[in-house]
């Protein structure tokens, strides 16, 4: 059975020209760059999945989107992944 996870993420197109940086505050150390929102989201999902698959403890509890503070130019969206793909 799939272990589907959803984490909010901050998408920031202002960090570098022609790149979108994604950070997932609930999963420390996850920060990736992509050329489009879709590319960045896929890379973020892979980074989150890889990191969480290595955890021996409980998985981090996802924040609600309202708990994340986006700065001007940033957006909050969701990263969705199946953790079983990374185990």
C-alpha positions in Angstrom: 0.0 0.0 0.0 1.3 3.4 -1.0 2.4 5.8 1.8 1.4 9.1 0.2 2.8 12.2 1.9 2.0 15.8 1.3 4.2 18.7 2.6 3.8 22.4 1.9 6.7 24.0 0.2 7.9 27.6 -0.6 8.5 28.2 -4.3 10.8 31.2 -4.8 11.6 32.5 -8.4 13.4 35.5 -7.1 16.6 33.7 -5.9 18.2 33.3 -9.4 17.2 34.3 -12.9 15.5 31.4 -14.8 15.4 29.2 -11.7 12.9 28.4 -9.0 14.1 27.5 -5.6 11.9 25.2 -3.5 12.3 24.8 0.3 10.3 22.4 2.4 10.5 23.9 5.9 9.1 20.7 7.6 12.0 18.6 6.2 15.2 20.4 7.2 17.9 20.5 4.6 15.6 20.2 1.6 16.3 23.0 -0.8 16.4 22.4 -4.6 16.4 24.4 -7.8 14.4 23.8 -10.9 13.9 25.5 -14.3 10.1 25.4 -14.0 7.6 25.0 -11.1 7.0 21.4 -12.3 10.7 20.6 -12.5 11.3 22.1 -9.1 8.4 20.3 -7.6 9.6 16.9 -8.9 13.1 17.6 -7.6 11.7 18.6 -4.2 9.6 15.5 -4.0 12.6 13.3 -4.7 14.7 15.2 -2.1 12.0 14.9 0.5 11.4 11.2 -0.3 15.1 10.4 -0.1 15.6 12.2 3.2 12.5 10.8 4.8 13.3 7.2 3.7 16.5 7.4 5.7 14.8 8.5 8.9 14.6 6.0 11.8 12.3 8.3 13.8 8.8 9.5 13.2 8.1 11.4 10.0 7.9 15.2 10.5 4.3 16.5 10.8 3.4 18.7 7.9 2.6 22.4 8.6 -0.6 23.9 7.3 -0.1 26.2 4.3 -1.1 29.1 6.5 1.7 28.5 8.9 4.3 29.2 6.2 5.2 32.8 5.7 5.9 33.5 2.0 7.8 36.7 1.2 6.8 38.9 -1.8 7.3 36.9 -5.0 7.1 33.5 -3.3 4.3 31.1 -3.4 3.3 28.2 -1.1 2.3 24.9 -2.9 2.3 21.3 -2.0 4.9 18.5 -2.6 3.2 15.1 -3.0 5.1 11.9 -3.0 4.8 8.2 -2.3 7.4 7.4 0.3 7.5 3.7 -0.7 9.2 4.7 -4.0 12.2 5.9 -2.0 12.6 2.9 0.4 
